[in-house]
């Protein structure tokens, strides 16, 4: 019986290898690749300290609030110290003590910012410019790196923001395709 199990396992591995390879290319990591996750408050606290010192940081994105532009498990972002923020920038902000979000600025009123994730259909966060710890400078995908200043990307973000009334339905379709 154990010989039969071994043969079946071997055949299944042989048949599923192309799917594993495709999954690795799609997600950017191998299923067997070891990743250690830290709680956001601890990890992003360290990241914000390093950003305050003038360093840059590359982090994996967690969560689905920035879909379709940033995908959980696939994309990383490069953060730099925020000097000047404007509408459309994706920023890392501390909206409460130890609670960080990576969301896009949708409104600036003086020193106050209103943030919302690209994948959120309702709900916004409010913070001040002093609460912004970093700004996204690059979107790192498995096959390419996109600059946050890319004109095509900025156009897509503007179009996505104008489609807010039907965003719920577009996200439903997007989730079905992924």
N, C-alpha and C positions, 0 to 999 in steps of 0.2 A: 504494500500500500504506500509506503514512503517513497518508493521509486516512481510510482505513478504521480504522486504529489510533486515531486521534483521535476518531472517531465512537464506537467501542466504549468507549474510556475515558470519554467524556462520558456515555454511556448507563449504564455501570456506576456512575459517581459519582452520577448522578441516582437510580438505583435504591437505592444504598447509603446515601444521605444520612439517611433516617430511622433506620437502624441506628447510624450515627455519632452522631446526636443522642441516641438512647437510651443509648448507651455513655457519652456525656459526662454525662448526667444521673445514670446509675447510679454511675459512678466518681467524679463530682465534678470531673473535669478533662477537658479536651478532648484527644484523641489528638495534636493538633499542638502542644499547650501544652508549652513547654520547662520541664523540671525538671532541676535539677542535684542530683546525689546526692554526698554526702561520706561517707567511711568513718565508721562509727558511733563509733569511739573518738575521732576528732578532733572530730566534730560534737557528740556528747553530752558530751564534755569541756568544750566551750565553753558548752553549755546548762547544765551543772551549776555552772559558775562564775557564770553570770548568776543562777541560782536561789539560790546562796549569798549573792549580793548583795541578795536580796530581790525581784528581778524575777520576772515570769512568762514562760513561753515556750509557743508553740504549735508543735508538730512533727507532720510526717506520720509515720504509723506504718509500719514496715517489718516484714515477716514475718507468719506466720500463727499464731503461738502464742497469740494472744488471741482467736481466733475463738470464738464467733460475735458477741461484743460489740464487738470492734474489728476492722475489716477492712482488710487491706493495700491501698493504692492508693485507698481510698475515704475513710477516716476520718483525722482529726487529733485530737490531744489537747492540752488546755491543762494545763500543769504549773505548780505553785506550790511554794514552799518547804514541806517536810514539817515540821510542828510535832509532831503526834501521829498515829501510824498505828495502825490497828486492822484486824482480820480483815475481808477483803472489799475493802479499798482497793487500787487499782492504783497501783503505785509505780515510779519509775525508780530502780534501784539499781545500784551498781557492785559486782558480785559477785567480780571479780578486777581487777587493775590494767589499766585501759583497756577492760574488758569490761562493758558495760551491758546491762541487760534491763528491759523494761517488763512486769512480771508482777503478779499479784494475791497479796496476803498471805493465806496459808491457815492459818498458825499463828504465835502470838506466845508466846514463853517468856522472860519477863524482857526482856532486851535483844536476844535472838536472834529473827530472823524466818525463816520458811520461806515461799518464794515458789514459785508455779507458774502457768504460763500457762493461760488458760481452754481453749485448744485443745490442751493437752498431756494425753496419757493416762497418761504415766509421766514420772518425772524431776522433781526439785525443785531449787531453789537455796536456799542458806543465806547469810544475811548478818546484820549487826548494824544497829541503828537508825542508827548513824553512817554506814553505807554507803548509806543512802537519800538520794538527791539531790533528789527531788521527788515529789509526789503528784498524781495526775490529779484536776483539779477540774471539767473539762468534757470531754465527748465531742462532737466537732464532725463532723457528718455533712453531706452535700451539701444537704439540705433542712431541717435542724434542728440545734439545739444541746441536748444533754442534760446537765443538771447531775449531777455524781457523787453528790449528795445526794438525787436523785430517788427517792422511795419505791418507785415501780413498778420502776425499774431495780435497786434494791437487792434487791427481792423476787425478780426474775428471776435475779440473781446467786446468791442463797441457794439457789434451786431448782436452778440449774445445778450448784452445788457438791454438793448432795445426790444428784444423778444421776451422780456419779462412776463407779459401777460399770458404767453403760451408756453413758458419754460417748463411747467409741470408736464405737459404732454410730450415735449421734446425729450425731456429726461427719461420719461417712461419708454419711449422708443429707443433711446440710447442704451438704457439698461437691458432691453431685450436683445440688442445686437451684440453686446459685450459678453 
